[in-house]
């Protein structure tokens, strides 16, 4: 197995485990009414650890997995897939060109990635109670930012360093 394939399968496996944990136990981990979005957080952190193309694939797979489990009944499947693919692509692009495997940026990307996905989803499928949606968004994005720190170290340890983007 090539290092690229191993890395991709590790990252995809991480957000599949995150999605299973989200379905079974995340509702019990509320902090001030905010709930963590583990599949999104795992996709964002996974995108930090790979190149642009792999980050897009991670975002797409995370979007399809999440949308197949929790899409709104009338619409929203495509909105979830597109928003996560775009956000993970942009994080992979930033990682390849500006920053390299920085644990200090994991909480920033966790917060901004969550906000970006939610705002894109809101643009595609507006919600009824905007003030409540905003409060939930702020809480869950901060929660994702905090969870991104240990998740970054865990995923980097499991997936290993990307030698194609590592500085000499």
N, C-alpha and C positions, 0 to 999 in steps of 0.2 A: 504494500500500500504506500502510495506516495505521501510525503508530508502534507501536501495541499489537501488531499482527500481525507487524510486522518484529521486534519485541523477542521475541515468543513463538517465532517461527521460528528466530531466532538462538540462543536458549537451548536449544531442542529440538535444533537442529543441533549445538550444542556437546556435548550428552551423547550424541548418536549417534556423533560422532567419538570421544568418550571411550570409548564401548562398543567401537568397532572397535579402538581402541588397547589396551583391556583384553584383548580376545580375542587380539591378535597379539603384544604385546610386554610386557605388565605382569608376566608370570610371570618375566621376566628382571630385573625391578626390585625384587627382594626386599631388604629392609633388616632384618637380624637376624631373618629368617624371616617378617617381616610383609609383606603385599602390599597395595598401595593398591587401593581400590575406586573407580576413576575415574568410572563412571557415577553412583554415589551422591554422590560429592564434587561433580561438576558439577551434579547436581540440587539439592543443598543450596545451593551458591553461586548457582545460577540462581534459587532461591527467595528468596534475599536481595535480588535485584535486581528483584522484581516484586511485584504485589499478591497478596492472599489467593487469589483465584480462579485466577489464572495460576499461582501456586505450587502449588496443588492439581493443576492440569492437568500441570504439569511433573513433580510427584511421581508421578502416575498413569502418565504416558508413560514415565518412567524405570523404574518398577516393571514395566510390561508388557514393555519392551525387555529389561531384565535377566532377568526371569523366563522370557521366551521363549528366552533364550540359555543360562541356567544354573540353571534350577529343579531341585531334587532330583527324582528319578524317581517317587517315590511320592506326595509332597505338597510343598507349598511355593510353588506358583505364586501362589495368592491371598494367601498370607502376605507374600510379597515386595511385591506390588502394594499391599496395604493398609498395610503398615508404611511404605513410602516415601511414599505419599499422605498419611498422617497427619503424618509428620515434616515434609514440605515445606509442608503446610498450616500447621502451627504456626510454622515459620520465617517464612513469608509473613505470618502474623498478627502475630508479634513485630516484623517489619520495618515493617509498616504502622502499628502503634500505639505502639511503644516506641523503636526505633532506626531510623535512616535511612542506608542504604548505608555501613555502617561496616566498613572493612577490618580494624580491630582485633578485630572480633567474628567474622571469617571462620574463624580457627582454632578458636575456641570452638564455633561452630556446626558446624564440620567434625567435631570430636571428639564433641560431645553428640549430633549428628544420627546419626552412625555408631553410637554406643552405643545410642541409642534404637531405631534400625531393627533392630539385632541382638538387642536384648532382646525387642522385640515378635515378631520372627521366632522366637526361642527359645521364647517363650510359646506361639506357635501350633504350632510343630514342634520339640519338645525334642530336643537332640542327646544322643548316648550318653556321650561323654567331656567332662564339664562343665569340668574343670580345663584341658584342652587348648583347649577352645572359649574360655574366659576369657582365656587367654594370647594366643591369636590375635586376639581382640577388642581387647585393650588395645593390641597392636602395630599393628593395622590402623587403629584409631581415631586413634592418635597420628600415624600416617603420613598419614591423610586430613586431619588438622588442619594438618600442615605443607604439604601439597599445596594446601590451600584458599587459602593466602595468594597465591601467584602466579596461581592460577586465578581468584581474585576480580578481580584487576587486569586480567587478559586478558579475562574475560567482560564486565566493566564497560566496557572500552574498545570491545569489539565490539558489545555490545548498546546502549550509550549509557545516559544517566541516565533514570530514570523520572520524568517531569515531574509526574505526578499525586501522587507521594509526596515530591518534593523540597521542602525548606524554602525559604521566600522569603527 
